[in-house]
Amino acid sequence: MQSISFRNEVVNVNLFKKPDWLALKNPLTKVPILEFDGKLVYESLITAEYLEEAYPATCPLNSTDPYQRARDRIYVELFGKVILYLFLVLVPIYLFYYVR
């Protein structure tokens, strides 16, 4: 967001205690979510692509090389699966030991 000049508001979300409104913005209850003019865009790579197309910047958010963009998508997908697995494993442990 820093490489693109426009006014924005950052809303931090506790992903351990997700607010009810998050599911209304993104059915997957994941972040980031970009909301503008009553429209919503979510998922990291999709949001970056949208911002780059809607607000052409001097500092591109994505590669111009098709192969590199494909590799970037692979890494995002892989990272998402790893994070989900860690979340499913670590949250119950955290809740058991630290939240009683």
Secondary structure, 3 states (H helix, E strand, C coil): CCCCCCCCCCCCCCCCCCCHHHHHHCCCCCCCEEEECCEEEECHHHHHHHHHHHCCCCCCCCCCCHHHHHHHHHHHHHHHHHHHHHHHHHHHHHHHHHCC
